[in-house]
């Protein structure tokens, strides 16, 4: 009788241990699966998303950036307030995830993007205070850029707060939209620059 009770107790313990093992394995598999589907989640071992960039769009962006960089270099030897404030804009436009083809985007990089967007927005606001020195068209480009950068700032901040619950597909869409917005703002800033210096 005593032996059969011991056997029953052993079997019960064995069943509990087996269930615990299965539960732990199930949790590990769920965490791993979650890290694959939601790459920026807390369970993700390597919180990175490959930035899928269209080659033609990438080439166009680099060409547009080269135009702004050459305009900047022409004026950099005798800097004025537009040249000085342009450093923040160039820091945003020259970020490696925008200029390098298919570069992976780490979760931590979103904080740097937000900082660069905010610096660029602040630089443009300071430029706006030089109102007397700007033509009507230059002011128009500046206002459009400030609106666009404020929208980008909100989008990136929202993404940082919610990124743990974003699927890989949704993150790729967010990255693609941000690339488009930054490319558009680069075009606006180049037109602002040309309009401003055409009057000089």
C-alpha positions, -999 to +999 in steps of 0.1 A: +000+000+000+027+024+010+047+015-021+018+022-044+012+056-027+049+065-033+046+054-069+015+075-073+033+105-058+063+100-081+040+098-111+022+130-100+055+148-095+067+135-129+035+148-145+039+182-129+075+185-140+066+174-176+038+201-177+063+227-164+088+218-190+062+220-217+050+254-204+086+268-204+092+255-239+058+269-251+067+303-236+102+303-252+087+294-286+061+322-282+088+347-273+109+337-302+080+338-326+070+372-312+105+385-317+103+375-354+069+390-361+074+420-338+112+428-343+112+457-318+094+439-290+111+432-256+114+396-266+134+403-297+170+390-295+182+412-324+158+443-326+166+452-362+146+456-394+161+456-429+153+489-446+140+479-480+149+507-504+139+511-540+172+514-560+159+542-583+145+562-553+178+558-534+198+570-564+175+600-568+178+609-531+216+607-533+216+630-563+194+655-546+215+654-515+247+659-536+231+691-550+224+705-515+259+695-503+275+713-532+254+744-527+264+743-490+301+739-498+300+769-521+288+791-492+306+774-463+338+795-467+318+827-459+290+814-437+259+834-429+230+825-407+214+802-434+247+783-438+250+780-400+215+766-395+219+742-425+242+720-404+212+706-386+194+699-418+224+681-433+228+660-402+192+647-409+196+642-446+230+625-443+219+598-419+232+564-430+198+547-432+188+572-459+220+571-479+232+534-476+214+508-497+194+482-477+209+492-443+193+476-413+175+499-389+181+492-352+155+500-326+178+525-309+182+545-341+147+559-339+158+581-310+186+596-331+161+602-359+138+620-335+167+642-322+178+651-358+142+659-369+138+681-338+171+699-344+162+705-381+128+718-371+143+742-345+169+754-371+141+762-395+121+781-369+151+802-361+155+809-398+119+820-399+127+847-373+150+863-400+118+873-418+129+906-431+157+889-451+134+863-467+114+867-499+078+856-500+087+824-519+115+816-495+091+820-465+066+797-482+092+769-486+102+774-450+066+772-437+060+740-456+092+725-442+084+734-406+049+719-410+064+687-425+090+684-398+065+689-371+044+661-387+076+639-389+084+646-352+049+635-341+051+604-363+086+593-350+077+600-314+045+580-317+064+552-334+090+551-306+062+548-280+044+520-299+072+502-317+072+472-295+037+463-308+045+470-345+048+441-369+078+439-393+055+449-421+041+480-403+077+491-394+087+488-430+057+510-440+066+536-413+103+536-426+091+540-462+068+569-453+095+586-433+120+582-463+094+599-486+088+627-461+125+634-457+132+632-494+103+657-500+117+681-473+152+678-489+136+691-522+119+719-504+150+730-485+171+730-518+144+752-534+145+775-503+183+777-505+182+785-542+155+811-538+173+827-508+206+830-526+192+840-559+182+873-542+217+879-529 
